[in-house]
Amino acid sequence: MNGKTAIDGLSVDKMLAFGDPSFEAAAAPGAGSCSSRTSPTNPVGVGRYRGHRDEMLAAWRRDIKELAQYPNVMVKLGGLGSFLAGFASYGAQPPAPVSQLSAEWHPYIDACVEMFGVERCMFESNYPVDSGSGSYGAIWNVFKQITNGCSADERSALFAKTAAVAYRLELSEMPLLRGPALAAE
């Protein structure tokens, strides 16, 4: 054996629930490339956590800051439209507008971008799991709305370049970033 781990050179995706202690083993220095979705799953808005969103957000931010210390960890930004997040928009009839989804999800996305930087964050589709919060197009419009204040380079990283690095893909063009920053709701 040459001291390499089983995941050297691979991208490992791991979805974590709030307070999941198993992440440290995968993110430890020398563990290879590792990406993790950091959506606020189960404990943030449902069950015994319902009604404690501000308290849970503060604890979640501390955990995200701790994960950000590992330079091999990249973050997938998504999954916020799931029933597990416990947002008021889930299952709303008529469906919640993009502006409401953006207001609910913004603090989580901002925290990740603040702590990891755009070069280690990427948007993801968690569709159809997120369909209870909106259409496929609405979910992506939320991400576009949240990034309206970002530079073209920052948006390119969040929507494509970080994923290309994480999954070793070649991107010759990124047509999805052309056109208006936000499509109609």
PyMOL commands that set and color helices and strands:
alter all, ss='L'
color gray80, all
select helices_A, chain A and resi 23-27+42-44+47-49+53-67+83-85+98-116+118-120+129-132+136-146+152-166+175-177
alter helices_A, ss='H'
color red, helices_A
select strands_A, chain A and resi 11-15+33-37+73-77+121-123
alter strands_A, ss='S'
color yellow, strands_A
deselect
rebuild
show_as cartoon
